[in-house]
Amino acid sequence: MPLCTCTHCKALTNDNTTFSNELFEGLRLLYVKSNFNFSEAAFNNIYKAFNRNKISFNKVKRKLGSIVGIEPKIYDMCVNSCCAFVGVLENETKCKFCKEDRYYSNGKARKNLPFISIIERLKLQFKNPERSKELLYRHNYTCNKGEFAHNNIGDIFDGQIYQELLNDEYFPDPRDIAFTASCDGYQIFRQKTDDLDIMHLFFENVAPHMFRHWIGKFYPKNNEWNSNEYTISSKTWVEIGEIMERSRSHMPPDIGRPPRNIVKHSAGFKAVEWANWIILFSLPLLKGRLPQSNLLGWSRFVEAVKLCIQPLIEFEELDLIRNLLIEFYNHYANSYGVGGERLPAFLISFHYLLHVIDSIEDFGPCRGFWQFPMERFCGMLIPLVSSRKLPYVNLFNNVLMQERFKYLQLLPIYNEKVFSNFKEKEKKTWPVHRVYSNELYVHEYEFYSPFVNCVLTKNEVIKLKQCYAAIFQKNTSEITDIKENYAKYGKLRTKDGNIISSKWWKKENDSSRNDFCVAINLTVDLQERNYRAPLNLREEEIFGQIEYFMVHEFQNQERMFAYIRKIKKLEKNSSVNLKFFDSFGPLQYVEINMKIGNKNLYLENSYY
């Protein structure tokens, strides 16, 4: 591999030891340590086990710092984290807020704040050609360039706050970077409950509060107020909890962790579990158990949440969301707050619902400023702490090491020599009985084993003829010479990497979760019975179960199909936007042309 000719790498090549195999081996092992956080002693012993004694942990660590060039600056700070002694506070000896001393009696600062320069890190990023193009995202997005062209609310740059900054002549250069700050107040050793962004508002406040209303435990000091027409009996809640437990194996993996019994585990529900309760489970499980007026009021909140969490929000949907949340708030005030008579019901979190649209208008979609990413990042910090005596020092050292490795990957030589072993290798070629794909579908979809050669039944031949007739826009009688042999597969991988299984495969793996129940968008020809009439196409959504996947050859062309059992009749409750059905009906073949969205499987451009 030719060496990189960038200024940074040229300077490194002047040192003959820079590219020694020992250094690369040490950096690889240090990278593994940064990911799995094993001890320094383990690092040195692993090195010795392979007769590598020329370089130690500390030497590799120092070398990493000198290569990347990211060095922290240490500032004194208040022992209670009130402030840092910088700027106008640089010469203070006491905290101006809590009055605690800055120094010990020996003159040493009681607490330090390490800081890694953002500017220096941006300089390193802009030196990398690929990364520098990615950093132009803000400019390309706001200019509606290429793939970023849009006419909806899709990012924080569509918000009014950013637009006001533009009007004040900020960000004139395409290379300018816009930062947002997420103040989570994370603490490693103590729990906190005072965050209230949109994630916490919807999923950690409103949903649990409503649940406590329905189980009759909202007012801990007034049992009389806990008995209302919307209070659901304990027996009914036990039934709801058991339904959720039984449905665990029937829930597709796309929804995240399977549902837990809400009666037993609600106190330990994570935000994503409350989100699933709101969006997926609450309406069907409360239907017929909660009074209709209360179910209708709750459905307004459910619909608003569904719209808010979309990655893209249409401008006309803003008024709809606002009206839905106002309707829910008014319903809550009248039904649960009894028109203002029960003041403890009027928690501030319910008032905040009236300002959700203001936040979206200011900052764009909820995903741009809610705390899910920060919560996930904070969860990644906990395993990095292995020292009880100096936990924060230990945490920073590990974070600094990981940060240096991120920037080491931007240097072409080190990216090749250090990280190549950790990257995905070239795609393996599998035998057809393990993995099948087809040029007709641009190899975007793959069937996975189990695999078996089968013969079509008479009924399956008839249904396959109907499918081919729709594909080629012919009468069924014109479809002849259907081969009876076909290859049956158990699973499908879509172009997005999602795995869809089948009922046939599920029978062999009862412990696995159900991911064969799907929502299907079919393009229906309303004139299918009159094949001479012009096409009259309409999109129609149906639901069904995938029985199996199939590869079948017709007219010297192999095609990929799903054999699906549709539901008999889809019932709709338009007042609460709820769809339901009682039983399954006929089977049909659908040609594979799939995409995944909103946790559902859609089969497009298919006919019946």
N, C-alpha and C positions, 0 to 999 in steps of 0.2 A: 504494500500500500504506500503510495507517495505521501510524504509528510505534508502537513498543512503549511501554507505559506503566509498565514496571518501573523501580524506583528508579535502577538503574545506567544505563539508556538515557535516562531523563529528565535525569540529570546531564550526559550527553554532549551532549544537544541544546542545552544552554546555550551551547556553543561552535559558532559558525556554520561554522567550518572543519572540524568533525568529519565532516560528511557530504558533503564536497566530492567531486566526481567524481575529482579527481586522487588523493585519498587512497584511494578504492576501487580505482582502477586500480593504484596502487602496492602495495596489499595483495594484489591478485590476482597480480601479478607476483612479489611476495615469496613468496606461497604456492607458486607454481610452482617458485621457486628452492629452497624448503625440501624439495620433493619430488624434485627432480632434481639439487640440489646444484651448480649452476653458480656461477661466480665473481661477486664483487661488480662487477668490471669489466664482465662480460657483462650483469649486471642494469642498470647505468647506460647501457650502449651500446644495449640493447634499448629502454630508455626514450627515449633520444635519437632512435632510429630512427623513433619515432612522434611526434616533436616534443613530447615531454613533458619539460621541463627544470625544472619547478617543484619537484620533489621528488627527493631522492637516496635511495640505499640506506640510509644511516645514519639519515636522517630518518624513513623509513617504519618501520625497525626500532625506533626509539625510540617512535614513535607506537603501534606494535603493543604494546609493553611497557606504555605508559601506559593503553591501552584495557583490556587484560586485567587488568593489575595483578599479574601473577606476577613477582616479583623474587627472584632467588636470594640466599641468605646465604652468605658466604664464610668458611670456617673453616680455620685452619692444621692441617696433618696431617703425620705422619712421612713422610720422603722415601721410605721403604720400604713405606708404606701400612700400618704396624703399628697405628696409632691416630690419632684426631683429638684435637687439643688443646682439648677441651671438658670441661665438668663439673669433676671433681676434677683433671683434667690441664690445666686452662686456663692455669695459670701456669708449667707446666713448660717448661724450655729444652732438654731432651733427651728423646728417646724412652725410656720406661722399659723397653722390650723390647729394642731393638737398640742403644740408647745413641747414636744419631745426633743431631747438633745439629738444633735446630728452625729456627734462623735462619742466614742467610749473615752474613758479617762486617759487612755494611752494615745489618743489622737486618731485612732482608726475609725473610719465610718462604720456606723452600726448596720447599715444596709446599702447594697449597691444595686444599680440598675444597668444591666448590659444593653447596649444598643448597637444594632447592625445597620449600617448606612443603607438607606433605600436608593440613594443616588448612585452609590458605587455598584450596587447590584443591577440597576438599570443599565449602567454603562456596559457591564459584562454581557447582558442580554442583547443589547443592540450590536455588539461585536459579532454575534452569531447571525448569519444571513437568514436562516429559517425562522429563528425566534424574532428577529427584527420585523419580518413580515407579519407575524402574528400580533405584534404590538401595535400594528396599524389598524387593528379591529375597530377601535372607537371611531377613527376617521372614516373608514370604509362603511361602517354601519350608518353613521349619521349622514353620509353622503349618498346612501342608497346605492352603493356600488355593487354590481355583479350579484353574487349569491346573497348579499345582505339587503337587497331591495325589498321593501316592505311598506305596508300602509296600515299597520296596527301597532299596538303597544307590545313590544317584544323584548325590551331591555331598559335598563335604567336611563339610557340616553334618550328615551322617548318621554321621560318625566319632565315636569315643569321646572324642577330645581336645576337640572342640567341646562335646560333651554334658557333659564335666567342667567346662568353663568356665561353662556354663549353671548347673550345680549350685552353682558358686561365685558365682552372682548377677551374672555378666557379661552384657552385652547386654540390659538390661531394657527399653530403648526401641526401638520398631520402626525408628527411624532410625539406630541404632547400626551401625557398619560393622566387619566382621571382616576382618583382613588376614592373609595368609600371606606368608612370606618365602621366596624362592627364591635360594639361595646357589650360583651357578653358577661363580664364580671366573673369569669371562671375561677373557681377555687378547687385545688386538688383534693384537699382533705375535709372540706365542709360542703354540705349541700345548701342550695339556695332556692328560693321559690318566688323571687320578686321580678323576674324577667317578664316583659309583656310586649313582644313583637307580634306580628300576625300569626306566626306559627304557634306561639304560646297562647295567644288570644283564642284562636279557633279550637286548638286541639288539647290544650292543657288548662283552659279556664272554662269556656262556654260549655263544651261537651261534658266535662265532669260535673259542672254545676247542674246542668239539666238532668244528668243521670241521678244525682242526689235528690233532685225534686221528685223524680219518678219512683225512686225506691223509698221515699218518705223519710229522708235523713238530712234534708237541707237545713232545717232549723234544729240545731242540737239541743237547745234549751226550751223548745216549745213544741211538744208532741201534738198539740191540737192543730197547729198550723201544718204539720206534716201529713195530716190526713185530708186529702183533697180528691176531687173527681179524677184528676190526672194521676193520682198515686196508684201504681200497679202493685198488686198483691205479691207477697213473697213467693207463693206457690207458682205464680205466673213467671216471676223472674227466674226461679229454678228451672222452669221449662225453657225459657229463652237461653239460659246459660248452657243447658244440656244440648240444645240445638246447635249452639256455636261450637261446642266440643265435638259433637258428632260430625260437623261439617269440616273439621280440620283437614281431613284427607281429601276432601272434595274441592278445596280452594287451590287455584293455580298458583305456582310460585311467583308469578308476576306481582301479586299483591303484597309480597314481603312475607313476614312471619305469619304463620297460620293463626287464626283467631283463637283466643283463650276465653274461657268462661268469664264473662264480664262480672258476674256476681262474686266469684271467688277472687278474681285477680285485678279488679278495676283499680285498686290502690297502686298497683305496680305497672299499670299501662304506660307504655311509651307514647310519644307524640304520634308516631306512625300507626299505632294501634287505635288511638282515638280517631285518627284520620280515617282509617278503614271502617271504624264503627259509624262515623258520620255518613260517609259516602256510600258504603256498600251494605252494611248490615242493619242500620237503625230503622229505616223505613219498612223493609219487608218484615222485620221481626216485631216492630211495634204496631203494624197494621192489624186491626181487629183487637188489639190489646190496650191501646191508648185511645181515648175519646177522639172522634173524628176531627173536632175543632182543634184539639191540641196537636194531632198528627199533621193537620194542614198547616198550622203555624210553624211547627218544627221543619216541615218540608221546605219552607221558604229559606230557612237558614241552610239546609242541606244544598239546595239549588245554588245559593249564593256562594257557598264554599267551593262547589264544583267549578263555577265560573272563575272564581278568584285564583285557583291553583293551576289554571291553564298556563302553559308556557307562553302563549300568545293570546292577548285579549283585544277583541275588536272594540273600536271606539264607541260603537252603539251599545255595547254590552255594559258600559260603565253605568248608565242610567238604570239598566235592568238590575245590576247588582245593588246599586244604591236603594232602589225601591224594594227589593227583596229583603234587605237588611232592615229597612225601616218597618216593613210589614212584620217581620219577626220581632223587632223590638217592641212595637205597639202591642202585638199579641202577648209577649212576655209581660209587659207592664200591666195589661188588663187581666190576664189569666193567672199569672204567678205572683205578680205584685199586687193583685186585687185592686187595681186602679189607684195605687199609691198608699194603700192602707198598711201594707207590709214592707216597711222601709228596708229591713235587712235583705230583702230579695234584690234590691237595686244596687248590685255590686258595680264597681266602676268598669269592670270588664265588659258588661253589657252596654254601657254608654260608649265605650271605645268602638263598638261595632258601627256606630254612626259616622266614624271618621276613617273607616277602612278605605273608602273610595278616595278620600283626600290623600292617603298614603300612596295608593296606586297611581293617582294623577301626578303626584310629586316624584315618585321613585320608580315607576314602571311596575311590571308584574311582581307578584309576591315573592317568587323564587329569587328575585334580585336582591332582596333585603331581609328575608326572614332568616331565622337562626339555624335552620337545618345544616347548612355547611359548617357553621361555627361549632355547633354541637358535635358534629362528626369529627371535626379537627380536634376539639377538646378531648374527645374520647381516645384519639390517637396519642395524646400527650401522656396519659396515665401510665401506659406500659414503659414509658421512657424514664420513669422515676424508679431508681433502685436503691437510693440512699435515703435513709430516714434522718440521718444527722444533718445533711445539707441537701434537702430535696430540690430546692429551686436552683441551686448551683448545678446539681446533677442534671436537672431538666434542661437548663440552658446549654450545657456542654453537648448534650445529645442533639438538641435542636440545631445548634451551630454546626455540628458534624453533618447532619442530614442536609442542611442548607448548602454547605460546601460541596457535597456530592451532587446536588442538583445543578450547581454551576459548573462543576467539573465535566458534566455531560455536554455542556455547550462548547467545550474545547475538542475539536475533531480528533486529535491524536488520542486523547484519554478516553473519549467516547468509544473509540474503536478498540483500544487495548484493554480497558478496564471493564466496560459494561457489555461488550458483545456477547459474553457467555450467559448473561442474564436476560437477553432479549429473545423473543420468539424466533425460532428457527424457520427455515422455509417450510411451506405447507407440505405435509407428508402425502404421498400418493397411496390411497387406500384401495383395496380390492372392492369390486362392485357389490359384493354381498355385505360389506361393512358400511360403505358410503357411496351414494349414487347422486350424480348431478348431470345436468343436461345443457348443451349449448343453446337449445331453444329458449331456455330461461336465463341465459347469460351466466350460468353457473351461480346464480344468486341464491338458489334453494338447494338443499341437500337432504336426501332421505338417509336415515341412519338405521342400522340393525336394531332389533332382530329382523332377519330376512328369511323368506321361504318362497319357493315357487308354488304357485297355485293354479287352479282351473276355475274359470268363471262358471257360476250356476246359470241356469236359464233366465232367472229373474235378473241377475246381475248383467247378463248380456243385453237384455231389454233396456235396462237403465243406462248402460254405457252407450248404447245406440242413441238414446235420447240426448245424452250429453254431446256426442260427436255431431249429431244433427244440429244442435244449437251452435257448436263451435264453427261448423262449416256453413251454417245457414241453409240447411237442406231439410227436406222431409225425411222422417225416420226411415221410410221405405227405401230411400236412396242410399242408406248406410248399409253396406253389405261387407261380407268377408271379414267379420269381426273375429280376430283370433281369441281362442278361449284361454290360452296360457297368459299368465301375468306374474309379475314379481311383487310380493307383498312386503311392506316395510312397516316398522313400528313407530318411527319418530321422524320429525321434520325439523331442520334448522333453517330459519329464515335468514334473509340477508342482513338483518339487524342482530343476528346471533342468538335469537330466542329459540328455545327448544319446545316444540309442540309434540305431544305424544298422542297415542291412540288408545281406544278402549281395548283393542286386541293386545297391545303391549301391557296395558295395565293389569290384565288378568294374570300375567306372569309375574307381576311385581306389585302385590297388593299393598305393600308398605309405602309406596311412592305416592306423592300428591297428585291430584287430578289436574292435568293440564290438557285435557282433550275436549272439554266443553267450551264452545266458541260462539262468538257473535259473528255473523256472516253478512257482508254486503254483496248481494247478488244483483246483477243487471238483468232485469226480466224483460223479455220481448212479449208485449201484450198481444201481439198478433202471431204467436208461435203456432197456433193451430191452422193458420192460413199462411202457408209458407210462400205464397205468391204475393202477399201483401207487403208493402214497405215496412221496414223495421219501426217499431214503436217501443223504444226502450225506456225503462224506469228503474231507478235504484230501489231496492227493497231490502230491509234488514230482517234477517231471520236468525234463529238460534238453534243449535244442535250439538250433537256429539260426533266426534270423528271415530268411526269404527276402525279404519285402517288406511294406510297410504298405499298407492299402487303405481307401478310403472307398466304401461301397456303400449304395444306397438301397433300402429295403424297407418297404412299407406306408407310403409318404410320410415315412419317417424315415431320415435318413442316419446310419450307424453307422461306427465306426472299428475296424478289425481288424488283427491281425498274422497273417501266414501263416508257420507255424513247422514246421520239420522236426525231429521228435523223435528222440532216440536210440532204438536198438532195445531194449536191455536194460541196466539199471543194476545193476552188480555192487557188492557191499559187502563190505569187509573190516572187520568189526566190531571186531576186536582192536586195530586202529590207527586206527579211525574214518576210513576212506578209501573213497571212492566212485570208480568208474571204469567206462568203457564202451569197446566196440570199434568200433561203427559206428552210422550214422544210419539211421532207419527211415522211417515214413510221415509225410505232411504233414497239417496240420490248421489251421483258422482258430480264432483266439482273440480275443474282443472285448477292446478296450483298456480296462483299468482297472488302472493300474500304480502301483507304488511302488518306490523304490530303498532297499536296506538291505544292509549288510555286503557291499558291492561286487557284489551280484547284482541281477538284474531279476526282479521277481515280478509275475505276471499273476494277479489275484485275481478271484473270482466268475465264473469261466469254466468251461465244461463241454465234455465230449467223450463 
